[in-house]
């Protein structure tokens, strides 16, 4: 564990490398641990750790995180915490304004509208799609709110995003879901989900971004 690694300030770097390489190959790719020159960096943990090593604060940074008890939180709550941290302290410029996450009160409102339009007690599966899913908080938040309303239907979630970092966050979250498919692609030009029909589509498109490219 990270806590165990931080008990030895001399050998922590070697142990931390072993810790990261113990993840399965898909997770290593999403975290940016296995990065080839021609591959996407996704969450780019390797690059971030390199920066922290250069500043000589990697061990102190790891030790601080190791002291935080995340056990009481489920994965959805962890994602929400991450989004709030990003919202509060990120340098939000005009270039990134369209990439910021959807606030929880908006997700609740969207979920209420969805709940009023569907049969929560049906035995049929319910498919939800977000064509610009970002880190997945709107897509998975809608699913969670419907389940909180005692939705009896089996819910499948589908999402797509072309921001590699946000895609990686959503993809990792999808691993904790029973039936979820997240794809890394441009929803305007990709035919990934072209053959599918969905019961519900939710989206907060990146209107603040330029589409020139």
Biotite code that builds the C-alpha atoms (Angstrom):
import biotite.structure as struc

atoms = struc.array([
    struc.Atom([0.000, 0.000, 0.000], chain_id="A", res_id=1, res_name="UNK", atom_name="CA", element="C"),
    struc.Atom([0.999, 3.630, -0.372], chain_id="A", res_id=2, res_name="UNK", atom_name="CA", element="C"),
    struc.Atom([1.109, 3.920, 3.422], chain_id="A", res_id=3, res_name="UNK", atom_name="CA", element="C"),
    struc.Atom([3.533, 0.984, 3.672], chain_id="A", res_id=4, res_name="UNK", atom_name="CA", element="C"),
    struc.Atom([5.761, 2.431, 0.934], chain_id="A", res_id=5, res_name="UNK", atom_name="CA", element="C"),
    struc.Atom([6.008, 5.735, 2.818], chain_id="A", res_id=6, res_name="UNK", atom_name="CA", element="C"),
    struc.Atom([7.401, 4.034, 5.921], chain_id="A", res_id=7, res_name="UNK", atom_name="CA", element="C"),
    struc.Atom([10.796, 3.899, 4.166], chain_id="A", res_id=8, res_name="UNK", atom_name="CA", element="C"),
    struc.Atom([11.979, 7.241, 2.825], chain_id="A", res_id=9, res_name="UNK", atom_name="CA", element="C"),
    struc.Atom([15.131, 5.609, 1.365], chain_id="A", res_id=10, res_name="UNK", atom_name="CA", element="C"),
    struc.Atom([13.551, 2.915, -0.849], chain_id="A", res_id=11, res_name="UNK", atom_name="CA", element="C"),
    struc.Atom([10.231, 4.572, -1.584], chain_id="A", res_id=12, res_name="UNK", atom_name="CA", element="C"),
    struc.Atom([10.967, 5.356, -5.231], chain_id="A", res_id=13, res_name="UNK", atom_name="CA", element="C"),
    struc.Atom([11.680, 1.734, -6.194], chain_id="A", res_id=14, res_name="UNK", atom_name="CA", element="C"),
    struc.Atom([8.691, 0.467, -4.206], chain_id="A", res_id=15, res_name="UNK", atom_name="CA", element="C"),
    struc.Atom([6.404, 3.110, -5.731], chain_id="A", res_id=16, res_name="UNK", atom_name="CA", element="C"),
    struc.Atom([7.460, 2.053, -9.251], chain_id="A", res_id=17, res_name="UNK", atom_name="CA", element="C"),
    struc.Atom([6.577, -1.563, -8.358], chain_id="A", res_id=18, res_name="UNK", atom_name="CA", element="C"),
    struc.Atom([3.255, -0.359, -6.910], chain_id="A", res_id=19, res_name="UNK", atom_name="CA", element="C"),
    struc.Atom([2.320, 1.411, -10.160], chain_id="A", res_id=20, res_name="UNK", atom_name="CA", element="C"),
    struc.Atom([3.430, -1.482, -12.383], chain_id="A", res_id=21, res_name="UNK", atom_name="CA", element="C"),
    struc.Atom([1.252, -3.920, -10.393], chain_id="A", res_id=22, res_name="UNK", atom_name="CA", element="C"),
    struc.Atom([-1.925, -2.484, -11.950], chain_id="A", res_id=23, res_name="UNK", atom_name="CA", element="C"),
    struc.Atom([-3.401, -4.396, -14.886], chain_id="A", res_id=24, res_name="UNK", atom_name="CA", element="C"),
    struc.Atom([-2.322, -3.286, -18.338], chain_id="A", res_id=25, res_name="UNK", atom_name="CA", element="C"),
    struc.Atom([-5.492, -1.315, -19.220], chain_id="A", res_id=26, res_name="UNK", atom_name="CA", element="C"),
    struc.Atom([-5.363, 0.608, -15.938], chain_id="A", res_id=27, res_name="UNK", atom_name="CA", element="C"),
    struc.Atom([-1.638, 1.317, -16.416], chain_id="A", res_id=28, res_name="UNK", atom_name="CA", element="C"),
    struc.Atom([-2.415, 2.789, -19.830], chain_id="A", res_id=29, res_name="UNK", atom_name="CA", element="C"),
    struc.Atom([-5.268, 4.952, -18.501], chain_id="A", res_id=30, res_name="UNK", atom_name="CA", element="C"),
    struc.Atom([-3.152, 6.186, -15.584], chain_id="A", res_id=31, res_name="UNK", atom_name="CA", element="C"),
    struc.Atom([-0.335, 7.058, -17.991], chain_id="A", res_id=32, res_name="UNK", atom_name="CA", element="C"),
    struc.Atom([2.135, 4.629, -16.420], chain_id="A", res_id=33, res_name="UNK", atom_name="CA", element="C"),
    struc.Atom([2.993, 2.784, -19.655], chain_id="A", res_id=34, res_name="UNK", atom_name="CA", element="C"),
    struc.Atom([3.571, 5.649, -22.065], chain_id="A", res_id=35, res_name="UNK", atom_name="CA", element="C"),
    struc.Atom([5.197, 5.216, -25.473], chain_id="A", res_id=36, res_name="UNK", atom_name="CA", element="C"),
    struc.Atom([6.201, 8.302, -27.437], chain_id="A", res_id=37, res_name="UNK", atom_name="CA", element="C"),
    struc.Atom([3.377, 7.865, -29.932], chain_id="A", res_id=38, res_name="UNK", atom_name="CA", element="C"),
    struc.Atom([0.677, 7.040, -27.358], chain_id="A", res_id=39, res_name="UNK", atom_name="CA", element="C"),
    struc.Atom([-1.766, 9.253, -25.493], chain_id="A", res_id=40, res_name="UNK", atom_name="CA", element="C"),
    struc.Atom([-0.636, 10.052, -21.935], chain_id="A", res_id=41, res_name="UNK", atom_name="CA", element="C"),
    struc.Atom([-4.153, 9.958, -20.467], chain_id="A", res_id=42, res_name="UNK", atom_name="CA", element="C"),
    struc.Atom([-3.762, 10.788, -16.724], chain_id="A", res_id=43, res_name="UNK", atom_name="CA", element="C"),
    struc.Atom([0.050, 11.002, -17.158], chain_id="A", res_id=44, res_name="UNK", atom_name="CA", element="C"),
    struc.Atom([1.063, 9.837, -13.681], chain_id="A", res_id=45, res_name="UNK", atom_name="CA", element="C"),
    struc.Atom([4.581, 9.166, -15.010], chain_id="A", res_id=46, res_name="UNK", atom_name="CA", element="C"),
    struc.Atom([4.961, 12.793, -16.104], chain_id="A", res_id=47, res_name="UNK", atom_name="CA", element="C"),
    struc.Atom([3.467, 14.180, -12.886], chain_id="A", res_id=48, res_name="UNK", atom_name="CA", element="C"),
    struc.Atom([5.742, 11.977, -10.748], chain_id="A", res_id=49, res_name="UNK", atom_name="CA", element="C"),
    struc.Atom([8.701, 13.174, -12.832], chain_id="A", res_id=50, res_name="UNK", atom_name="CA", element="C"),
    struc.Atom([7.796, 16.804, -12.058], chain_id="A", res_id=51, res_name="UNK", atom_name="CA", element="C"),
    struc.Atom([7.437, 16.045, -8.331], chain_id="A", res_id=52, res_name="UNK", atom_name="CA", element="C"),
    struc.Atom([10.775, 14.202, -8.312], chain_id="A", res_id=53, res_name="UNK", atom_name="CA", element="C"),
    struc.Atom([12.422, 17.187, -10.002], chain_id="A", res_id=54, res_name="UNK", atom_name="CA", element="C"),
    struc.Atom([11.098, 19.461, -7.250], chain_id="A", res_id=55, res_name="UNK", atom_name="CA", element="C"),
    struc.Atom([12.226, 16.890, -4.639], chain_id="A", res_id=56, res_name="UNK", atom_name="CA", element="C"),
    struc.Atom([8.725, 16.673, -3.126], chain_id="A", res_id=57, res_name="UNK", atom_name="CA", element="C"),
    struc.Atom([7.478, 13.306, -4.432], chain_id="A", res_id=58, res_name="UNK", atom_name="CA", element="C"),
    struc.Atom([7.972, 11.527, -1.075], chain_id="A", res_id=59, res_name="UNK", atom_name="CA", element="C"),
    struc.Atom([6.279, 14.297, 0.936], chain_id="A", res_id=60, res_name="UNK", atom_name="CA", element="C"),
    struc.Atom([3.415, 14.382, -1.579], chain_id="A", res_id=61, res_name="UNK", atom_name="CA", element="C"),
    struc.Atom([2.934, 10.593, -1.361], chain_id="A", res_id=62, res_name="UNK", atom_name="CA", element="C"),
    struc.Atom([3.130, 10.664, 2.430], chain_id="A", res_id=63, res_name="UNK", atom_name="CA", element="C"),
    struc.Atom([0.424, 13.350, 2.660], chain_id="A", res_id=64, res_name="UNK", atom_name="CA", element="C"),
    struc.Atom([-1.916, 11.320, 0.426], chain_id="A", res_id=65, res_name="UNK", atom_name="CA", element="C"),
    struc.Atom([-1.161, 8.099, 2.313], chain_id="A", res_id=66, res_name="UNK", atom_name="CA", element="C"),
    struc.Atom([-2.401, 9.708, 5.535], chain_id="A", res_id=67, res_name="UNK", atom_name="CA", element="C"),
    struc.Atom([-5.840, 10.492, 4.031], chain_id="A", res_id=68, res_name="UNK", atom_name="CA", element="C"),
    struc.Atom([-8.426, 7.774, 4.712], chain_id="A", res_id=69, res_name="UNK", atom_name="CA", element="C"),
    struc.Atom([-10.486, 7.309, 1.539], chain_id="A", res_id=70, res_name="UNK", atom_name="CA", element="C"),
    struc.Atom([-12.162, 4.084, 2.738], chain_id="A", res_id=71, res_name="UNK", atom_name="CA", element="C"),
    struc.Atom([-15.492, 5.746, 3.707], chain_id="A", res_id=72, res_name="UNK", atom_name="CA", element="C"),
    struc.Atom([-16.032, 7.013, 0.126], chain_id="A", res_id=73, res_name="UNK", atom_name="CA", element="C"),
    struc.Atom([-17.299, 5.044, -2.850], chain_id="A", res_id=74, res_name="UNK", atom_name="CA", element="C"),
    struc.Atom([-15.829, 5.592, -6.304], chain_id="A", res_id=75, res_name="UNK", atom_name="CA", element="C"),
    struc.Atom([-18.548, 8.020, -7.394], chain_id="A", res_id=76, res_name="UNK", atom_name="CA", element="C"),
    struc.Atom([-17.913, 10.191, -4.313], chain_id="A", res_id=77, res_name="UNK", atom_name="CA", element="C"),
    struc.Atom([-14.161, 10.146, -5.016], chain_id="A", res_id=78, res_name="UNK", atom_name="CA", element="C"),
    struc.Atom([-14.857, 11.379, -8.551], chain_id="A", res_id=79, res_name="UNK", atom_name="CA", element="C"),
    struc.Atom([-17.077, 14.151, -7.158], chain_id="A", res_id=80, res_name="UNK", atom_name="CA", element="C"),
    struc.Atom([-14.312, 15.197, -4.741], chain_id="A", res_id=81, res_name="UNK", atom_name="CA", element="C"),
    struc.Atom([-11.834, 15.298, -7.624], chain_id="A", res_id=82, res_name="UNK", atom_name="CA", element="C"),
    struc.Atom([-14.205, 17.425, -9.705], chain_id="A", res_id=83, res_name="UNK", atom_name="CA", element="C"),
    struc.Atom([-14.782, 19.887, -6.833], chain_id="A", res_id=84, res_name="UNK", atom_name="CA", element="C"),
    struc.Atom([-11.024, 20.221, -6.264], chain_id="A", res_id=85, res_name="UNK", atom_name="CA", element="C"),
    struc.Atom([-10.528, 20.886, -9.957], chain_id="A", res_id=86, res_name="UNK", atom_name="CA", element="C"),
    struc.Atom([-13.373, 23.396, -10.026], chain_id="A", res_id=87, res_name="UNK", atom_name="CA", element="C"),
    struc.Atom([-12.090, 25.305, -6.998], chain_id="A", res_id=88, res_name="UNK", atom_name="CA", element="C"),
    struc.Atom([-8.382, 25.469, -7.758], chain_id="A", res_id=89, res_name="UNK", atom_name="CA", element="C"),
    struc.Atom([-7.943, 24.824, -11.487], chain_id="A", res_id=90, res_name="UNK", atom_name="CA", element="C"),
    struc.Atom([-6.783, 27.676, -13.661], chain_id="A", res_id=91, res_name="UNK", atom_name="CA", element="C"),
    struc.Atom([-9.994, 28.070, -15.645], chain_id="A", res_id=92, res_name="UNK", atom_name="CA", element="C"),
    struc.Atom([-9.182, 30.011, -18.778], chain_id="A", res_id=93, res_name="UNK", atom_name="CA", element="C"),
    struc.Atom([-11.294, 30.856, -21.815], chain_id="A", res_id=94, res_name="UNK", atom_name="CA", element="C"),
    struc.Atom([-9.641, 27.928, -23.605], chain_id="A", res_id=95, res_name="UNK", atom_name="CA", element="C"),
    struc.Atom([-10.775, 25.361, -21.016], chain_id="A", res_id=96, res_name="UNK", atom_name="CA", element="C"),
    struc.Atom([-14.108, 26.867, -19.963], chain_id="A", res_id=97, res_name="UNK", atom_name="CA", element="C"),
    struc.Atom([-16.053, 24.325, -21.988], chain_id="A", res_id=98, res_name="UNK", atom_name="CA", element="C"),
    struc.Atom([-14.312, 21.390, -20.317], chain_id="A", res_id=99, res_name="UNK", atom_name="CA", element="C"),
    struc.Atom([-15.438, 22.053, -16.760], chain_id="A", res_id=100, res_name="UNK", atom_name="CA", element="C"),
    struc.Atom([-17.682, 19.548, -15.058], chain_id="A", res_id=101, res_name="UNK", atom_name="CA", element="C"),
    struc.Atom([-21.468, 19.707, -14.675], chain_id="A", res_id=102, res_name="UNK", atom_name="CA", element="C"),
    struc.Atom([-22.478, 20.783, -11.119], chain_id="A", res_id=103, res_name="UNK", atom_name="CA", element="C"),
    struc.Atom([-24.384, 18.256, -9.025], chain_id="A", res_id=104, res_name="UNK", atom_name="CA", element="C"),
    struc.Atom([-27.509, 20.416, -8.732], chain_id="A", res_id=105, res_name="UNK", atom_name="CA", element="C"),
    struc.Atom([-27.790, 20.450, -12.538], chain_id="A", res_id=106, res_name="UNK", atom_name="CA", element="C"),
    struc.Atom([-27.328, 16.666, -12.629], chain_id="A", res_id=107, res_name="UNK", atom_name="CA", element="C"),
    struc.Atom([-30.101, 16.270, -10.037], chain_id="A", res_id=108, res_name="UNK", atom_name="CA", element="C"),
    struc.Atom([-32.421, 18.464, -12.106], chain_id="A", res_id=109, res_name="UNK", atom_name="CA", element="C"),
    struc.Atom([-31.665, 16.490, -15.291], chain_id="A", res_id=110, res_name="UNK", atom_name="CA", element="C"),
    struc.Atom([-32.224, 13.234, -13.380], chain_id="A", res_id=111, res_name="UNK", atom_name="CA", element="C"),
    struc.Atom([-35.605, 14.448, -12.121], chain_id="A", res_id=112, res_name="UNK", atom_name="CA", element="C"),
    struc.Atom([-36.642, 15.284, -15.693], chain_id="A", res_id=113, res_name="UNK", atom_name="CA", element="C"),
    struc.Atom([-35.467, 11.856, -16.899], chain_id="A", res_id=114, res_name="UNK", atom_name="CA", element="C"),
    struc.Atom([-37.285, 10.101, -14.024], chain_id="A", res_id=115, res_name="UNK", atom_name="CA", element="C"),
    struc.Atom([-40.522, 11.889, -14.939], chain_id="A", res_id=116, res_name="UNK", atom_name="CA", element="C"),
    struc.Atom([-40.312, 10.633, -18.532], chain_id="A", res_id=117, res_name="UNK", atom_name="CA", element="C"),
    struc.Atom([-39.555, 6.939, -18.000], chain_id="A", res_id=118, res_name="UNK", atom_name="CA", element="C"),
    struc.Atom([-41.127, 3.967, -16.246], chain_id="A", res_id=119, res_name="UNK", atom_name="CA", element="C"),
    struc.Atom([-38.892, 3.325, -13.244], chain_id="A", res_id=120, res_name="UNK", atom_name="CA", element="C"),
    struc.Atom([-40.589, -0.014, -12.520], chain_id="A", res_id=121, res_name="UNK", atom_name="CA", element="C"),
    struc.Atom([-40.281, -1.532, -15.978], chain_id="A", res_id=122, res_name="UNK", atom_name="CA", element="C"),
    struc.Atom([-38.409, -4.826, -16.369], chain_id="A", res_id=123, res_name="UNK", atom_name="CA", element="C"),
    struc.Atom([-36.709, -3.589, -19.547], chain_id="A", res_id=124, res_name="UNK", atom_name="CA", element="C"),
    struc.Atom([-33.106, -2.414, -19.537], chain_id="A", res_id=125, res_name="UNK", atom_name="CA", element="C"),
    struc.Atom([-32.502, 1.355, -19.535], chain_id="A", res_id=126, res_name="UNK", atom_name="CA", element="C"),
    struc.Atom([-29.678, 2.681, -21.724], chain_id="A", res_id=127, res_name="UNK", atom_name="CA", element="C"),
    struc.Atom([-28.204, 6.147, -21.092], chain_id="A", res_id=128, res_name="UNK", atom_name="CA", element="C"),
    struc.Atom([-25.780, 7.843, -23.487], chain_id="A", res_id=129, res_name="UNK", atom_name="CA", element="C"),
    struc.Atom([-23.638, 10.968, -23.089], chain_id="A", res_id=130, res_name="UNK", atom_name="CA", element="C"),
    struc.Atom([-21.915, 11.979, -26.373], chain_id="A", res_id=131, res_name="UNK", atom_name="CA", element="C"),
    struc.Atom([-19.618, 14.475, -24.582], chain_id="A", res_id=132, res_name="UNK", atom_name="CA", element="C"),
    struc.Atom([-19.192, 12.641, -21.295], chain_id="A", res_id=133, res_name="UNK", atom_name="CA", element="C"),
    struc.Atom([-15.953, 14.248, -20.042], chain_id="A", res_id=134, res_name="UNK", atom_name="CA", element="C"),
    struc.Atom([-15.014, 12.611, -16.743], chain_id="A", res_id=135, res_name="UNK", atom_name="CA", element="C"),
    struc.Atom([-18.443, 10.948, -16.641], chain_id="A", res_id=136, res_name="UNK", atom_name="CA", element="C"),
    struc.Atom([-19.992, 12.839, -13.732], chain_id="A", res_id=137, res_name="UNK", atom_name="CA", element="C"),
    struc.Atom([-23.206, 13.731, -15.617], chain_id="A", res_id=138, res_name="UNK", atom_name="CA", element="C"),
    struc.Atom([-23.575, 10.255, -17.134], chain_id="A", res_id=139, res_name="UNK", atom_name="CA", element="C"),
    struc.Atom([-22.863, 8.307, -13.949], chain_id="A", res_id=140, res_name="UNK", atom_name="CA", element="C"),
    struc.Atom([-24.539, 10.919, -11.743], chain_id="A", res_id=141, res_name="UNK", atom_name="CA", element="C"),
    struc.Atom([-27.784, 10.448, -13.678], chain_id="A", res_id=142, res_name="UNK", atom_name="CA", element="C"),
    struc.Atom([-27.507, 6.684, -13.202], chain_id="A", res_id=143, res_name="UNK", atom_name="CA", element="C"),
    struc.Atom([-26.856, 7.079, -9.456], chain_id="A", res_id=144, res_name="UNK", atom_name="CA", element="C"),
    struc.Atom([-29.774, 9.491, -8.932], chain_id="A", res_id=145, res_name="UNK", atom_name="CA", element="C"),
    struc.Atom([-32.160, 7.151, -10.760], chain_id="A", res_id=146, res_name="UNK", atom_name="CA", element="C"),
    struc.Atom([-31.053, 4.261, -8.566], chain_id="A", res_id=147, res_name="UNK", atom_name="CA", element="C"),
    struc.Atom([-31.604, 6.458, -5.505], chain_id="A", res_id=148, res_name="UNK", atom_name="CA", element="C"),
    struc.Atom([-35.191, 6.881, -6.731], chain_id="A", res_id=149, res_name="UNK", atom_name="CA", element="C"),
    struc.Atom([-35.538, 3.075, -6.546], chain_id="A", res_id=150, res_name="UNK", atom_name="CA", element="C"),
    struc.Atom([-35.359, 2.562, -10.299], chain_id="A", res_id=151, res_name="UNK", atom_name="CA", element="C"),
    struc.Atom([-35.897, -1.184, -10.791], chain_id="A", res_id=152, res_name="UNK", atom_name="CA", element="C"),
    struc.Atom([-34.456, -1.250, -14.294], chain_id="A", res_id=153, res_name="UNK", atom_name="CA", element="C"),
    struc.Atom([-30.979, -2.560, -15.141], chain_id="A", res_id=154, res_name="UNK", atom_name="CA", element="C"),
    struc.Atom([-29.097, 0.535, -16.340], chain_id="A", res_id=155, res_name="UNK", atom_name="CA", element="C"),
    struc.Atom([-26.453, 0.494, -19.098], chain_id="A", res_id=156, res_name="UNK", atom_name="CA", element="C"),
    struc.Atom([-24.290, 3.593, -19.609], chain_id="A", res_id=157, res_name="UNK", atom_name="CA", element="C"),
    struc.Atom([-22.477, 4.656, -22.770], chain_id="A", res_id=158, res_name="UNK", atom_name="CA", element="C"),
    struc.Atom([-20.189, 7.646, -23.187], chain_id="A", res_id=159, res_name="UNK", atom_name="CA", element="C"),
    struc.Atom([-17.624, 9.224, -25.473], chain_id="A", res_id=160, res_name="UNK", atom_name="CA", element="C"),
    struc.Atom([-15.090, 12.020, -25.169], chain_id="A", res_id=161, res_name="UNK", atom_name="CA", element="C"),
    struc.Atom([-12.063, 13.202, -27.164], chain_id="A", res_id=162, res_name="UNK", atom_name="CA", element="C"),
    struc.Atom([-10.179, 14.747, -24.223], chain_id="A", res_id=163, res_name="UNK", atom_name="CA", element="C"),
    struc.Atom([-7.736, 11.984, -23.274], chain_id="A", res_id=164, res_name="UNK", atom_name="CA", element="C"),
    struc.Atom([-7.480, 12.931, -19.585], chain_id="A", res_id=165, res_name="UNK", atom_name="CA", element="C"),
    struc.Atom([-11.240, 13.203, -19.042], chain_id="A", res_id=166, res_name="UNK", atom_name="CA", element="C"),
    struc.Atom([-11.831, 10.018, -21.037], chain_id="A", res_id=167, res_name="UNK", atom_name="CA", element="C"),
    struc.Atom([-9.409, 8.170, -18.740], chain_id="A", res_id=168, res_name="UNK", atom_name="CA", element="C"),
    struc.Atom([-11.316, 9.355, -15.645], chain_id="A", res_id=169, res_name="UNK", atom_name="CA", element="C"),
    struc.Atom([-14.634, 8.175, -17.109], chain_id="A", res_id=170, res_name="UNK", atom_name="CA", element="C"),
    struc.Atom([-13.144, 4.869, -18.286], chain_id="A", res_id=171, res_name="UNK", atom_name="CA", element="C"),
    struc.Atom([-11.730, 4.107, -14.836], chain_id="A", res_id=172, res_name="UNK", atom_name="CA", element="C"),
    struc.Atom([-15.098, 4.944, -13.243], chain_id="A", res_id=173, res_name="UNK", atom_name="CA", element="C"),
    struc.Atom([-16.803, 2.618, -15.748], chain_id="A", res_id=174, res_name="UNK", atom_name="CA", element="C"),
    struc.Atom([-14.749, -0.292, -14.390], chain_id="A", res_id=175, res_name="UNK", atom_name="CA", element="C"),
    struc.Atom([-16.740, 0.000, -11.161], chain_id="A", res_id=176, res_name="UNK", atom_name="CA", element="C"),
    struc.Atom([-20.082, -0.137, -13.028], chain_id="A", res_id=177, res_name="UNK", atom_name="CA", element="C"),
    struc.Atom([-21.965, -3.308, -13.963], chain_id="A", res_id=178, res_name="UNK", atom_name="CA", element="C"),
    struc.Atom([-22.666, -2.404, -17.595], chain_id="A", res_id=179, res_name="UNK", atom_name="CA", element="C"),
    struc.Atom([-20.765, 0.576, -18.975], chain_id="A", res_id=180, res_name="UNK", atom_name="CA", element="C"),
    struc.Atom([-18.969, 1.335, -22.237], chain_id="A", res_id=181, res_name="UNK", atom_name="CA", element="C"),
    struc.Atom([-16.802, 4.455, -22.555], chain_id="A", res_id=182, res_name="UNK", atom_name="CA", element="C"),
    struc.Atom([-14.994, 5.252, -25.804], chain_id="A", res_id=183, res_name="UNK", atom_name="CA", element="C"),
    struc.Atom([-12.198, 7.692, -26.641], chain_id="A", res_id=184, res_name="UNK", atom_name="CA", element="C"),
    struc.Atom([-13.253, 9.463, -29.821], chain_id="A", res_id=185, res_name="UNK", atom_name="CA", element="C"),
    struc.Atom([-14.749, 12.579, -31.404], chain_id="A", res_id=186, res_name="UNK", atom_name="CA", element="C"),
    struc.Atom([-18.528, 12.291, -31.251], chain_id="A", res_id=187, res_name="UNK", atom_name="CA", element="C"),
    struc.Atom([-18.959, 14.610, -34.259], chain_id="A", res_id=188, res_name="UNK", atom_name="CA", element="C"),
    struc.Atom([-16.899, 12.419, -36.587], chain_id="A", res_id=189, res_name="UNK", atom_name="CA", element="C"),
    struc.Atom([-16.904, 8.938, -35.029], chain_id="A", res_id=190, res_name="UNK", atom_name="CA", element="C"),
    struc.Atom([-19.401, 6.198, -35.894], chain_id="A", res_id=191, res_name="UNK", atom_name="CA", element="C"),
    struc.Atom([-18.657, 4.215, -32.708], chain_id="A", res_id=192, res_name="UNK", atom_name="CA", element="C"),
    struc.Atom([-22.260, 4.175, -31.441], chain_id="A", res_id=193, res_name="UNK", atom_name="CA", element="C"),
    struc.Atom([-23.910, 4.794, -34.811], chain_id="A", res_id=194, res_name="UNK", atom_name="CA", element="C"),
    struc.Atom([-25.717, 1.438, -34.784], chain_id="A", res_id=195, res_name="UNK", atom_name="CA", element="C"),
    struc.Atom([-27.206, 1.867, -31.298], chain_id="A", res_id=196, res_name="UNK", atom_name="CA", element="C"),
    struc.Atom([-30.450, 3.366, -30.015], chain_id="A", res_id=197, res_name="UNK", atom_name="CA", element="C"),
    struc.Atom([-30.649, 4.772, -26.485], chain_id="A", res_id=198, res_name="UNK", atom_name="CA", element="C"),
    struc.Atom([-33.562, 5.306, -24.118], chain_id="A", res_id=199, res_name="UNK", atom_name="CA", element="C"),
    struc.Atom([-32.029, 8.479, -22.692], chain_id="A", res_id=200, res_name="UNK", atom_name="CA", element="C"),
    struc.Atom([-29.381, 10.910, -23.946], chain_id="A", res_id=201, res_name="UNK", atom_name="CA", element="C"),
    struc.Atom([-27.883, 13.435, -21.514], chain_id="A", res_id=202, res_name="UNK", atom_name="CA", element="C"),
    struc.Atom([-25.204, 15.947, -22.469], chain_id="A", res_id=203, res_name="UNK", atom_name="CA", element="C"),
    struc.Atom([-23.458, 19.119, -21.459], chain_id="A", res_id=204, res_name="UNK", atom_name="CA", element="C"),
    struc.Atom([-21.620, 19.871, -24.729], chain_id="A", res_id=205, res_name="UNK", atom_name="CA", element="C"),
    struc.Atom([-18.371, 21.901, -24.586], chain_id="A", res_id=206, res_name="UNK", atom_name="CA", element="C"),
    struc.Atom([-19.930, 25.089, -25.960], chain_id="A", res_id=207, res_name="UNK", atom_name="CA", element="C"),
    struc.Atom([-17.059, 27.177, -24.549], chain_id="A", res_id=208, res_name="UNK", atom_name="CA", element="C"),
    struc.Atom([-14.476, 25.502, -26.787], chain_id="A", res_id=209, res_name="UNK", atom_name="CA", element="C"),
    struc.Atom([-13.560, 26.470, -30.313], chain_id="A", res_id=210, res_name="UNK", atom_name="CA", element="C"),
    struc.Atom([-14.486, 23.807, -32.901], chain_id="A", res_id=211, res_name="UNK", atom_name="CA", element="C"),
    struc.Atom([-12.101, 25.135, -35.560], chain_id="A", res_id=212, res_name="UNK", atom_name="CA", element="C"),
    struc.Atom([-9.954, 21.984, -35.393], chain_id="A", res_id=213, res_name="UNK", atom_name="CA", element="C"),
])
